[in-house]
Amino acid sequence: DACAAAHLDRRDLLARILADDPARVHERGGDGQTPLHFARSREIADLLLDPGADIDARDVDHRSTPAQWMVGIVEDPEDSRMSLAEYLVERGAATDIFLAAALGLTDRARSLVTADPRLLELRTSQGDYAEKPPSSYHIYQWTIGPNLTPLEVAAKFQQRETVEALREIAPPVQQLLLACHLGDRDAARAIVRANPGIVEQLRPADARALTDEAWADNAPAVELMLELGFPPSVASVTGPTGGNALHCAAWMGSVACVRALLQYPAGRALLESRDPSYNGTPMSWCCHGSRNCGSPQADHAEVARLLIAAGVKPSPELKECAKPMQAVLDAAAR
């Protein structure tokens, strides 16, 4: 079909398909994507756009345009479609603040934020980018990463000029969140000194940043935010919803994040906390994560040891953890 031909970069096949029926530029493939979502070259994009493909068509599952699908960091540079996303923007594709930040479109990003400074408060996976049943999260949840601000996106994609341009017009809160995200202790401390009470006055969405960083296994950020007084008890809104920072760090099997949290009274107070969605403790989240996390850096067995050493008594109900963690729990129960 047209989607497969676009994905395989087979111009010959796609040209024959469209010659027979030009309306197939609008057909739907996996996730309800159009052929343009699958395009891998300018030639394919042009072949689809010239007969009338919608450059801003939204897929069904993620409500995302072709350009938004193409933005992302991949292991093999030859698989990157970033330049194709930029080409679609040149051809008139709609550009939101995250797309502008990721592509390093500095003038466009500055213009967007100047017109609406609230754009800097947006986060991937939240608000308009969150789940909206019957569709799932916006594609940025996976292509860019969860819970990132526009400044953090520009930093992730190493768009230094865009970072500096946005930082110049960003309010202190957004500058602080970026400094924490990057683990820049000197910058973060300077912002806090210059703005007394800034952490205590954070809006809920910004106060959640510590939990978001724990969910992302960003230990330097978690350590810095704890030092500055960010609350670790604020519930997450993505992933297994409702968990606090200790829940999220335990699910990720993040030894460094859990160790950092347990060094502070506010973190230790969460040892037996339960999330509102599943009534689970950090230990039960660790168990579930041991089977489902998938991160090669995860060490759920060591996280379980840390929780037990901090005073958690393993529940006899936890019987389906991954083998290394289950061994820790069984040894503690004996």
N, C-alpha and C positions, 0 to 999 in steps of 0.2 A: 504494500500500500504506500501512499505518499509519505506517511510518517517514517516507515522503514527506509525508503529510498533517501529521505533527507538525512536520517541518522547515519546511514552507510556512506553518505556523501556521494551517492550515485546520480550524477546529473543526468546521465543518459536515460536511466530508468524513470526519474522524476519528470523529465521533459516529455517522455512518451505518455505517462499517466495524465499529465496536465493537458497534453494535446487532445487526448480523448475526452477529458472532462475537466475544464478549468476550475469548476466549483470544488474540486477535491483539495484545493489549497485550504479549505475550511474543515476537512475531515478531522476526526478525533482519534487519538491513539491512547497509549497508557497514561493514566492519571487525567485523561481528558485533555491532553496536550494536542496542539495543532502541529502540522508539519514544521512550521517555523520554529516551534519550541525545540525541535530535534535537529535543526540545521547546524552544520559544523563548518561551514565556509561561506564566504561572501557570495560565491557563485550560486550556491543553493538558496541563500537568502534572497538574492535578486530574482532568481527564477520563481520564487514563491510570491514575492512582493509585487512584481510587475503585473501579474494577472489579478491582483486584488487581495492577497492575504492580509489579514488584520494584524498590523505590527504590534498592537497592544492587546491581542486576544488573551483572555485569562483561561488557564487550565481549570478543570473541574475540582480537583482534589486540594489545590493549594492557592487558588485565586491569584495566580502569578503570571506575569507576561513572559514572552520568550527572553527578553533581555534580562529579566530578574532571574530566570532559571540558569542563565549562562554565567552568572557571576559566582565565582568560588575558587578556592585554592585547591589545586589537585597535585598529587605526587609527581605525575609526569607532565612537564610543561607542554608537551605536544598535545596533551588532552585538554589544555585550557581553552576556554571559549571567551575569555575576557575581551580579547580584541574584537571578536564578533559582537559582543554586547555593546562595545563602544561604537561599532559601525552602525548598529541598529539605532543607537542614540543619534548619530549623525543623520540618519535617514528619518528621524522624527519620532522615535520611540519615547513614550512618557518616561520621565526620570524623577524618581523619588529621592529623598535625601540619602538613603542607604546606597542606592545605585551610584549616585554622584560621588559619595565618599569612597566606595570600593574602587571605582574606576579612576579616582583622582581627578575628577572634573571640578577643579578648584573654583573657577568662576561660577559654575552652575550651583555648586554647593553653597558658596557665599551668598549668591542671589536668593536661593531658597530660604536660607536661614535669616537673611536680612528682612525678607518679606514676612517670615513667621518664625520668630526666635524659639517658639515652643517645639519646633522640629528637633532641636537638640535633646529634648527630653524623651523622645521616642526610644523604644527598644525593640529589637527583633524578638519575635515570639510573644510580644505583649501588645495590648490594645488592638489596633486594626490589623496587626500581624499575628495575632493569637489564633487559636482554634475558633472557627465559626461554623458550627454544625449546620449542614451535613459535611462541610469541608474540614480538612485538617489545618494544621498550622500553615502560615505563609511559607513559601519555599526557602526563605532566608533562614528559617530555623535550622536547615541542613546545609545550604550552600554557603552561608556566611557564618552561622553559628548562633546559638541561642542567647537572648537577653543582652545584646550588645547595643550601646548607644552609637549614634553616627560618628562621634569622635573616636570611639573604640574601634569601629569598623575601618575608618581611615588608617588608624594605627596598625591594625591587623594586616591590612594590605600594603603597608609600608608606603603610604601616600603622604610623605612628610610635608610637602607644600600644602596639601589640603588640611592636614592636622594643624599646622601653624595658623592657617587662615581662619579655621573654625575656632581654634583656641583663643585667638585674639578677640572674638566677639562672643565667646561663651561666658555665661555667668560663673561665679566661683564654684558653685556646686558641680557643674559639669567638668570644670577643670580638675576638681578634687577627685571625682569619679574616674577620670582618665588617669590621673597620677596613681591612684590606687590600683587600677586595672593593670598598669604597667609596672607596678611594684616600685615606683619612684618615691622613695621615702623622703628625700630632701624636699622635693616639690610638694608632696602632700602635707608634710609638716608645716611648710611655709604658708600654704593656703589656710590651714587651720589656725595658725598664729595670727594671720592677717584678718581672719573672719571668725572671731570668738562665737561659739555656740553653733557653728555651721552644721556639725554632725547631729546635734540634738534637735535641730530644726528641720531636718530632712523630711521631705514628703514621703509617704509610705512606699511609693514606687522606687524612690532613690534609696530609702533605708533598706530595701530588699536587696541592694547590691551585694552585700556580704553573702547572703544565701545564694545569689546567682553565681558569684565567683566560686563558692564551694561546689555548686553543681557543675561548674566548668573545670574543677580540679586545679584552680589557679591558686596554689598555696602562697606565693609571695603576696598576692592581693589580700587573701584571707588574713594572713599574719599582720599586714599593715592596717587593715580595717579594724581588726580587733584592738590593736594598739591605740587607734584613734577614737575608739568608742562606738563603732558601728554595732547595732544590735544583731546578735546571731539568732534571735528567736523569731524574726519575721518570716512568715510562711512563703514558700515558693509558689509560683503560679504556672510553671511549666514542668515537664517531666511528670513524675508521680506527684501530683499537686498536694499542697498543704504541709509539706515537710519543712522544718527549719534548717539552718545551716549544718547542724550535726547530722540530721537525717540525710541530707544531700551528700555530704562528704563521706558518710558511711556507705551509702549506696554506690558511690563512685569508687570505693575502696581506696580512698586517698589518705594514706598514712600521714602525710605532712599536714594536710588540712585538719584531720581529726586531732593530731597531736597539738597543733596550734590552738584549736578550740578548747581542748581540755586544760590548757595552761591558764585559762581565764575563768573566774567564777561564773560569768554569764554563760560560758560554754558548758561547764560542768553541770550547771542547773538543768541542762537539756537531756541528761543521760536517760531519764525515764519518760521523757516527753512523748506524747502520742499525736500523730497527725490526724486531722479531722476526716480525711477521706478513707483511710484504711485502718485507723486506730493502731497504727504501728509505731514501735519504738525505733530509735536509731539502730539497735541491734537487729531488729527484724528487717529493717531496710537494708542493712549490711548483708543479711542472708539472701534477700531477694536480689540484691545487686550482684552477689557472688555467682548467681546463675544467669543473670541477664545483662550485666554492665557491658562486658565485651572489651573494656579498655585493656591494652597490653601492659599498662603501668599499674593496674589495680592490684592491691594486695589485701583482700578481704579478711584473710586469716590474721594478718598483723593488726588490722583495724579491730577485729574481735578481741584480740589480746589486749589492746589499749583500752577498750571499753570495759573489759573484765577487770583489768588492773585499776580502773577508775571507780570500780564498785558495782558494775552491772552484774547481776546474777542471770546466767543464761536460762531462758525459758525452755521447759521440756517440750513446748510446742514446736520449737525450731528443729525440725528433723529433715528438712529437704534443702539444706544449704549445699554449696559445692563442697567436695570432699576435703580440701585443705581447711576450710573454715569449720566444717562439721567436726573435724578431728580436734580442733581447738575447743569447741563447745563441749564435746564428749569428755575431753580431758579435764575441763573445768568442773564438770558435773560429778566427776568421780571423787 
